[in-house]
């Protein structure tokens, strides 16, 4: 039966179960078990193929030139992100010679993640392989496999543009499981990293935090030896790195470019998710770069808004900064706004802002007090959050609920930051001998509750002012004139 199969069509050859059925029917082998037939067929069929001169799959060891080749693959991983068990995708880039590997985890394995992973890898290794990079026939690169034409593929246009920008060639493996051995290095790397670094499931607040942890693991892996190699991965990579092609001078945007229109809520819809933009863009079309982990909105070449990408459908990402100009004219909309709720959840609207808002409304009223808060929030567009928070604390400490006072105190705090910090003076001792006085709003101090009187000011022992001395300057009362007489005042 197995010999006959050497000339039979591939889909009409005997299976072990069919052989067992024929042996029972034709030879009465009722006591024969399926496992016995299966084991025999597995060994004997391979021998017959060799005897018949049929093709036998043989793996030939390969030698990789330094800096010449690399392999890329995606692997599915799970992690606990912000308390939620989440399915993610790990991009792996591995140099074939040294085994140096770069791993990045993304919420998707779409083309934007595929391209961003390459950019991260090229940046980390400091170059590009000079010969080619090996791939599966994944849809991010290949639109169609041309069967009967060897390795010929129809490639995605954006993928061709990316390869041209970084000047490297792609080698596509055979379709299906038959081509897995052609990039066995990265296949093994995905499994090794998943078992040794991602088991048990990693717990992190975000993907950025998890990827930062992965960078530390990659640095530790430089001291690891692969198999029976004498040198470590780091030592082999140091010898291979000079042979890589240099990186191009410019930058490639890995995001998918879209042009949605901004709706009346000052939001754009990208892949069924809404993202806020500054209110001045309402009614206009904007250019959006949809990337693996973020969404960037451009006004010409200037970045107008930047959001973390939302994986859940029908979700939204709202930033309070985008609505501040509108809220200046509609302060009553702030307390119940979605933007304020999201800012509170993220911690951007801190307890210091809450305290300032409460004090400002008590002194200035709801509308004007909210406008003062909005002026403080507008300071975040040009100053560091830490400086502004220090400014709010200082302003409240002197009983002032004015955005101007917060701005002055924030700049004062920024000027005292050590060299290298935001707003620091180039000469750290330039203002060491200058006595800086705090700004005190006496008007607002009088209006505030006695419990909020400024601490540190000297007691006012002066007597209350009196205007009794000025009573002499008052005009004398004119007595009414007798009837029939005419006074000079009346004549005049």
Secondary structure, 3 states (H helix, E strand, C coil): CCCHHHCCCHHHCCCHHHHHHHHHHHHCCCCCCHHHHHHHHHHHHHHHHHHCCCCCCCCCCCCCCCCCEEEEEEEEEEEEECCEEEEEEEEEEEECCCCCEEEEEECCCCHHHHHHHHHHHHHHHCCECCCEEEECCCCCCEEEECCCCCCCEEECHHHHHHHHHHCCEEEECCCHHHHHHHHHHHHHHHHHHHHHCCCCCCEECCHHHHHHHHHHHHHHHCCCCCCCCCCCHHHHHHHHHCCCECCCCCCCCCCEEECCECCCCCEEEECCEEEECCHHHCCCECEEEECCCEEEEEECCEEEEEEECCCCCCCEECCHHHHHHHHHHCHHHCCCCHHHHHHHHHCCCCHHHHHHHHHHHHHHCHHHHHHHHHHHHHHHHCCCHHHHHHHHHHHHHCCCCCHHHHHHHHHHHHHCCCCCCCCCCCCCCCCCCCCCCCCCCHHHHHHCCHHHCCCCCCCCCCCCCCCHHHHHHCCCCCCCCCCCCCCHHHHC
